[in-house]
Amino acid sequence: MDFGGMNYLAILAAAVAAFAFGAVYYMALGKPWMKAARLKPEEMKMSPGPFITSFAAELIMAWVLAGVIGHLGTGQVTLWNGVISGAFIWLGFMATIIAVNHRYQGFGWDLTLIDAGHWLGVALLMGGIIGWFGV
């Protein structure tokens, strides 16, 4: 097996971009998301914990995605292969997990579509950045 390698600057850039994307995405869809998640703005407490967890998780996701893309082989860590890999990871894991969890938790498809849309953007953005940076 040929491993193309990982670019740690690309991993960091992908995690930062994903975090920023999430902030913009949920600012734009905050009201529909809160309604779908059955949250009341007055009951929400903003603490740094979820943001720290989110960024740490996105760093791990970017590292794993870089490993997946790197396993395509030498010379295959490209923008296009990164985007395609991100799309496959999203469809095979992220979207399916969100759909299953939301069904068991009793949430509607509106929340699933909002959250899955966010993770689609994250996966495509991360894959594209990792592929664009190359090894």
N, C-alpha and C positions, 0 to 999 in steps of 0.2 A: 504494500500500500504506500502511496506517495502522499506526503503531507506537505501542503504548500506553506504552512506556517501561520503566525498571527502577528498583527501589528498592534502593539499595546496603545499607541497614540490613537489609532483608529477606534479601538475599543472604548477608550475614554471619551473621544469625540462623539461616538455613537450614543453612549449613555447620557452625556450632557444634552445632545440634540433630542433624544427621546424624552428626557425629563422636561425640557422646554416645550416640546410638542404637547405633552400631556397637560402642562399648565395652560397653554393657549386653548387646547381642545376642550378641556373641562370648564374654562372660563366662558367659552362660547356656548357650551351646552349645559351649564350649571343648573339652570332652573329645570329643564326637562329631566336631567339626570337625578336631581333631588326628588322630583315628583315620582319618577320611576323607581327609585330606591326607597321611597317612603320615608324620606328624611325631612325634618323641619329645620329651616335655617336657624331659628332661635334656639334650637336644642344642640346644634353642632358646635363643637369646641375645636378651635384650630390650635393644634399642638405640633411641635416639630417632629414627633415620632413617625407619623405616617409618611412625611416627606423624606426623612432619612431612610426609612425602610424602602420607599419607592426608588430612591436613587441607588441604594445598595443592590436592590433586585435588578435594576436596569443595567448596572455594571456587570452583574453575573450573567444576565441574559446576553449582553453584548459579547462577553467573553466566550460563552457557549456557542453563540451564532458564529463568531469568528472561527471557532474550532470546526464547526460544521462546514463552513465555507472553505476553510483551509483543507479539509479532507477531500475536496473536489480534485486537489492535486496542484502541482507546480504550474504556474501560469494561468490558473483557473480562478484566482481571486480577482474578479472583475466586478464592475458596477452592475452589469446585467445579471451575472450569476449571484451576486449578493441580493439583489431585489427578488429574484426568483426563489432563492433559498429562504428569504424572509417570508415570502408568500406561502411557501409550502409549510414552514414551521407554524405560521399563523393558522392556516387551514387545518392542519393535522393535529395541532396541540392547543393553541390558544383559543380559537373559536369554539372548538368542541368542548373543552373544559369549561369555558364560561357558560355555554348553552346547558350543559349537564348540571353544573352547580346552580344556576339560576332556576332551572326547573324544580330541583329538589328544595330550593329555598323559597319557592312559591312566588318568584318575581315574574313579571310579564316580559314579553319579547321586546318591549321598548327599551328596557334596561339592558338586555342582552345585545341589542343592536348598537346602543350607545357605547357600551364597554368594549364590545368586539371591534367596533370601528376605531376606537382608540388604539387597541392592540394591533390592529392591521396597520395603522399609520406608524406605530412604533417599529413593528417588524420590517416594514418596507424601508423606513428611514435608516434603521440600524444596518440592515443588509446592504443598502445602497452605499452608506458611508464606509462600512468595512470593505466592501468591494472596490469602491472608488479609491480609497487609500492604498489598497493592495497590501502586499507583504513587505 
